Amino acid sequence: MPEPLADATWPEIADTVPALAVPVGSLEQHGPHLPLDTDTRIAVAVAAALPGLTLAPAIAYGASGEHEGFAGTVSIGSSALQSVVVEYGRSACRWSPRVLFVNGHGGNAPALAEAVALLRYEGRDAAWLPCAVPGADAHAGCTETSLLLHISPVVVRLDRAEPGDLRPVAEILPAMRESGVAAVSANGVLGDPTAADATAGARMFEQMVARSSAALARWQPDGRGMLR
């Protein structure tokens, strides 16, 4: 992997002209057992594993308004995030030939889609992709806990893990849209993290990186600028 962007000097960047992987995460509650920066950690790990890209420092705040009923959550909202991504892309593309935003938080997707579509309209070679796990539970459940047990095991308080709301997301979505996650889950968990496993997390992570790397190799952004 090339030297991380933050560790490089400007002459080194001018000589190598790297394409960038920019993690986009959040600072939001992830139940009583996972750290507030869970989404950022996942995005950074995926971005760092992608071939041919230089890892940029993360955009570590996102659109997390649905979690503001819990202490520690800091959301900048979709409009602000969209503006940040647009200005980031405009600036970075002055010297970088390609910028890929690697998204670790689903709530960031609308802002990324709007921002990257605009960057591409302006002629900049930007795209984004989600850190997605097919069949994942919704939030701070078995999926994210397993991933963190693989990526950053020392920050997982597994002894505090407990089930949250286990209903399908479609069933609880109206209440969440109106009043946030706290309206349906007192502990902030949507799923059951108690069965989380580092081995399963390693497998999920490997598959996530493989899908992301394949999408990167194809580099075929859709109308929203997302790689598939």
C-alpha positions as CSV (number, residue, x, y, z in Angstrom):
1,M,0.0,0.0,0.0
2,P,1.3,3.5,-0.8
3,E,2.3,5.8,2.1
4,P,-0.8,7.3,3.8
5,L,-1.5,10.8,2.5
6,A,-1.1,12.4,6.0
7,D,2.4,11.0,6.4
8,A,3.7,12.3,3.0
9,T,5.3,15.5,2.1
10,W,4.0,17.7,-0.7
11,P,7.0,17.0,-3.0
12,E,6.3,13.2,-2.6
13,I,2.7,13.8,-3.5
14,A,3.7,15.9,-6.5
15,D,6.1,13.2,-7.7
16,T,3.6,10.3,-7.3
17,V,0.3,12.0,-8.1
18,P,-1.8,9.5,-6.2
19,A,-5.4,8.5,-6.6
20,L,-7.1,8.8,-3.2
21,A,-9.3,6.6,-1.0
22,V,-11.2,8.9,1.4
23,P,-13.0,7.1,4.3
24,V,-16.3,8.8,5.3
25,G,-17.7,7.8,8.6
26,S,-19.6,9.1,11.6
27,L,-19.5,9.8,15.3
28,E,-22.6,8.2,16.6
29,Q,-23.8,5.8,19.3
30,H,-23.4,2.1,18.6
31,G,-25.0,0.6,21.6
32,P,-23.4,0.1,25.0
33,H,-20.6,-2.1,23.6
34,L,-19.2,-0.4,20.4
35,P,-17.3,2.9,20.1
36,L,-18.8,6.0,18.7
37,D,-16.4,5.9,15.7
38,T,-17.4,2.4,14.6
39,D,-18.4,3.5,11.1
40,T,-15.2,5.4,10.6
41,R,-13.1,2.5,11.7
42,I,-14.8,0.2,9.2
43,A,-14.5,2.8,6.4
44,V,-10.8,3.3,7.1
45,A,-10.1,-0.4,7.2
46,V,-11.8,-1.0,3.9
47,A,-10.2,2.0,2.2
48,A,-6.7,1.0,3.5
49,A,-7.2,-2.4,1.9
50,L,-8.1,-1.2,-1.6
51,P,-5.3,-1.6,-4.2
52,G,-3.7,1.3,-6.0
53,L,-5.0,4.1,-3.8
54,T,-3.4,6.3,-1.2
55,L,-5.3,6.4,2.1
56,A,-6.5,9.9,3.0
57,P,-7.5,11.0,6.5
58,A,-11.1,10.2,7.2
59,I,-14.0,12.6,7.1
60,A,-15.1,11.5,10.5
61,Y,-18.4,13.2,11.0
62,G,-21.5,12.4,9.0
63,A,-25.3,12.7,8.9
64,S,-26.4,10.9,12.0
65,G,-29.5,12.8,13.1
66,E,-31.4,9.6,13.8
67,H,-28.9,8.9,16.7
68,E,-29.0,12.3,18.4
69,G,-31.1,10.9,21.2
70,F,-28.0,9.3,22.6
71,A,-25.0,11.0,24.3
72,G,-21.8,11.2,22.3
73,T,-23.5,11.5,18.8
74,V,-22.4,14.5,16.8
75,S,-24.1,14.9,13.4
76,I,-23.3,17.6,10.9
77,G,-26.3,16.8,8.8
78,S,-26.7,15.9,5.1
79,S,-26.4,19.4,3.8
80,A,-23.1,20.1,5.5
81,L,-21.7,16.8,4.6
82,Q,-22.7,17.3,1.0
83,S,-20.9,20.6,1.0
84,V,-17.8,19.1,2.6
85,V,-17.6,16.3,0.1
86,V,-18.0,18.7,-2.9
87,E,-15.4,21.1,-1.7
88,Y,-13.1,18.2,-0.7
89,G,-13.4,16.7,-4.2
90,R,-12.9,20.1,-5.9
91,S,-9.7,20.7,-4.0
92,A,-8.2,17.2,-4.1
93,C,-8.9,16.8,-7.8
94,R,-6.6,19.8,-8.5
95,W,-3.7,17.4,-8.0
96,S,-5.2,13.9,-7.7
97,P,-6.4,12.1,-10.9
98,R,-9.1,10.2,-9.1
99,V,-10.9,10.3,-5.7
100,L,-13.0,7.5,-4.2
101,F,-15.1,8.2,-1.1
102,V,-15.5,5.0,1.0
103,N,-18.6,5.2,3.1
104,G,-19.1,3.5,6.4
105,H,-22.5,5.0,7.5
106,G,-25.7,4.4,5.6
107,G,-27.1,7.8,6.6
108,N,-24.3,9.5,4.6
109,A,-25.5,8.0,1.3
110,P,-27.9,10.7,0.1
111,A,-25.3,13.4,0.7
112,L,-22.5,11.4,-1.1
113,A,-24.8,10.7,-4.0
114,E,-25.6,14.3,-4.5
115,A,-22.1,15.5,-4.0
116,V,-20.3,13.0,-6.2
117,A,-22.9,13.4,-9.0
118,L,-22.1,17.1,-9.0
119,L,-18.3,16.5,-9.0
120,R,-18.7,14.2,-11.9
121,Y,-20.9,16.7,-13.7
122,E,-18.1,19.2,-13.2
123,G,-15.6,16.8,-14.9
124,R,-13.9,15.4,-11.9
125,D,-13.2,11.7,-11.7
126,A,-14.8,11.0,-8.4
127,A,-16.9,8.1,-7.2
128,W,-18.1,6.5,-3.9
129,L,-18.9,3.1,-2.6
130,P,-20.6,1.7,0.5
131,C,-19.1,-0.6,3.1
132,A,-22.0,-3.0,2.7
133,V,-22.5,-6.6,4.0
134,P,-25.4,-8.4,2.3
135,G,-28.0,-9.6,4.8
136,A,-26.5,-7.4,7.6
137,D,-28.6,-6.4,10.6
138,A,-29.4,-2.8,11.0
139,H,-27.2,-1.2,13.6
140,A,-24.7,-2.2,16.3
141,G,-25.9,-5.8,16.0
142,C,-24.1,-9.0,15.1
143,T,-22.7,-7.6,11.8
144,E,-20.9,-4.5,13.0
145,T,-19.8,-6.1,16.3
146,S,-18.2,-9.0,14.3
147,L,-16.5,-6.6,12.0
148,L,-15.1,-4.6,15.0
149,L,-14.0,-7.8,16.7
150,H,-11.8,-8.4,13.6
151,I,-10.7,-4.8,12.9
152,S,-10.3,-3.3,16.4
153,P,-11.0,-6.0,19.0
154,V,-9.6,-4.0,21.9
155,V,-12.4,-1.4,21.7
156,V,-15.3,-3.9,21.8
157,R,-16.9,-4.2,25.2
158,L,-18.4,-7.6,24.5
159,D,-19.4,-8.0,28.2
160,R,-21.8,-5.1,27.7
161,A,-23.3,-6.4,24.5
162,E,-27.1,-7.0,24.6
163,P,-29.9,-7.4,22.1
164,G,-31.8,-4.3,21.0
165,D,-34.9,-4.1,18.8
166,L,-35.1,-7.2,16.7
167,R,-38.0,-6.3,14.5
168,P,-37.5,-5.9,10.7
169,V,-36.3,-2.4,9.8
170,A,-39.3,-1.8,7.5
171,E,-41.6,-2.3,10.6
172,I,-39.8,0.3,12.8
173,L,-38.8,2.8,10.1
174,P,-41.7,5.1,10.4
175,A,-41.1,5.6,14.2
176,M,-37.3,6.1,13.6
177,R,-38.0,8.7,10.9
178,E,-40.2,10.6,13.2
179,S,-38.3,10.3,16.5
180,G,-35.0,8.6,15.8
181,V,-33.5,5.3,17.0
182,A,-34.2,6.0,20.6
183,A,-37.9,5.7,19.9
184,V,-37.6,2.0,19.1
185,S,-34.4,0.9,21.0
186,A,-33.5,2.1,24.5
187,N,-29.9,0.9,24.1
188,G,-29.4,2.0,20.5
189,V,-29.0,-1.5,19.1
190,L,-31.0,-2.8,16.2
191,G,-30.2,-6.5,16.2
192,D,-28.5,-8.9,18.5
193,P,-24.7,-8.5,19.0
194,T,-24.4,-11.3,21.5
195,A,-23.6,-13.9,18.8
196,A,-20.8,-11.8,17.2
197,D,-17.6,-13.6,16.3
198,A,-14.2,-12.4,15.1
199,T,-13.9,-15.2,12.6
200,A,-17.2,-14.3,11.1
201,G,-16.1,-10.6,11.1
202,A,-12.9,-11.5,9.2
203,R,-14.9,-13.3,6.6
204,M,-17.3,-10.4,6.2
205,F,-14.4,-8.0,5.9
206,E,-12.6,-10.1,3.3
207,Q,-15.8,-10.3,1.2
208,M,-16.4,-6.6,1.6
209,V,-12.9,-5.7,0.4
210,A,-13.2,-8.2,-2.5
211,R,-16.5,-6.6,-3.7
212,S,-15.1,-3.1,-3.3
213,S,-11.9,-4.0,-5.1
214,A,-13.8,-5.5,-8.0
215,A,-16.0,-2.4,-8.2
216,L,-12.9,-0.2,-8.1
217,A,-11.3,-2.2,-10.9
218,R,-14.4,-1.8,-13.1
219,W,-14.7,1.9,-12.2
220,Q,-18.2,2.3,-13.6
221,P,-20.0,4.9,-11.5
222,D,-23.8,4.9,-11.8
223,G,-25.9,8.0,-12.1
224,R,-25.4,8.7,-8.4
225,G,-21.6,8.3,-8.7
226,M,-21.6,5.0,-6.9
227,L,-19.4,2.1,-7.9
228,R,-21.2,-1.3,-8.2
